[in-house]
Amino acid sequence: MLVPQFTIRWLLGLTAVLAGVFSIVSLAVRGRGWAQGVSAGFVALVAGMMVYAALFALAWLAGEVISRLRKQPPGGSPFRQPETPMPPPTSQNLPPPP
């Protein structure tokens, strides 16, 4: 499903929360100290989330590029060692006779 389904209850709740947030921002513009602090905290929270999303996207992109350069199938373990054939049995690696 490409288009998410929203309910009226969810949209009304979001509208109420954003009304509260922007009323605090309007008080901050008018010069209230506590509202400026709350607004600064909200801006810092949003900025931190945006930085996290940007770093996640950068790490994801680097992982995609590295896996394509290695020609590794998607979903494979990066820690898997290449398979090596077993050495032929010799007298040194055979168990002792009973």
C-alpha positions in Angstrom: 0.0 0.0 0.0 1.6 3.2 -1.1 -0.8 5.7 0.4 -1.2 5.4 4.2 -4.7 5.7 5.6 -5.3 8.4 8.2 -8.3 8.5 10.5 -10.1 11.7 11.4 -9.3 11.1 15.1 -5.6 11.0 14.4 -5.7 14.1 12.3 -7.7 16.0 14.9 -5.3 14.9 17.6 -2.3 16.1 15.5 -4.1 19.4 14.9 -4.6 19.9 18.6 -1.0 19.1 19.5 0.4 21.4 16.8 -2.0 24.2 18.0 -0.4 23.9 21.4 3.1 23.9 20.0 2.5 27.0 17.9 0.8 28.9 20.6 3.9 28.4 22.7 6.0 29.6 19.8 3.8 32.7 19.4 4.3 33.5 23.1 8.1 33.1 22.6 7.9 35.6 19.8 6.2 38.0 22.1 9.0 37.8 24.6 8.0 35.3 27.3 11.1 33.7 28.7 9.7 30.3 29.5 8.2 30.0 26.0 11.5 30.9 24.5 13.2 28.1 26.4 10.5 25.6 25.5 10.7 26.7 21.8 14.5 26.4 21.9 14.3 22.9 23.3 11.8 21.9 20.6 14.0 23.3 17.9 17.0 21.4 19.3 15.0 18.2 19.4 13.9 18.5 15.8 17.4 19.5 14.7 18.8 16.5 16.5 16.3 14.2 14.8 17.2 15.7 11.4 20.9 15.2 12.0 20.3 11.6 13.0 18.2 11.0 9.9 20.9 12.5 7.7 23.7 10.4 9.3 21.5 7.2 9.0 20.9 8.0 5.3 24.7 8.5 4.8 25.5 5.3 6.5 22.9 3.4 4.5 24.2 4.8 1.3 27.8 3.9 2.2 26.7 0.4 3.0 24.9 0.0 -0.3 27.9 1.3 -2.3 30.3 -0.9 -0.4 28.1 -4.0 -0.9 27.8 -3.3 -4.6 31.5 -2.8 -5.0 32.2 -6.1 -3.3 29.5 -7.7 -5.5 28.0 -9.3 -2.3 24.4 -10.5 -2.6 21.9 -8.5 -0.6 21.2 -9.9 2.8 24.5 -11.7 3.1 26.6 -11.6 6.2 29.6 -9.2 5.9 31.5 -11.5 8.3 31.2 -14.6 6.2 34.6 -16.0 5.2 35.1 -17.2 1.7 34.7 -21.0 1.5 38.0 -22.8 1.2 38.3 -26.5 0.1 39.3 -28.9 2.8 42.9 -30.1 2.6 43.5 -33.7 1.6 43.9 -36.0 4.6 47.4 -36.6 5.6 49.0 -38.6 8.3 49.3 -35.5 10.5 45.6 -34.6 10.6 44.2 -38.2 10.9 43.0 -39.5 14.3 45.3 -42.0 15.9 44.4 -45.7 15.3 42.5 -47.5 18.0 
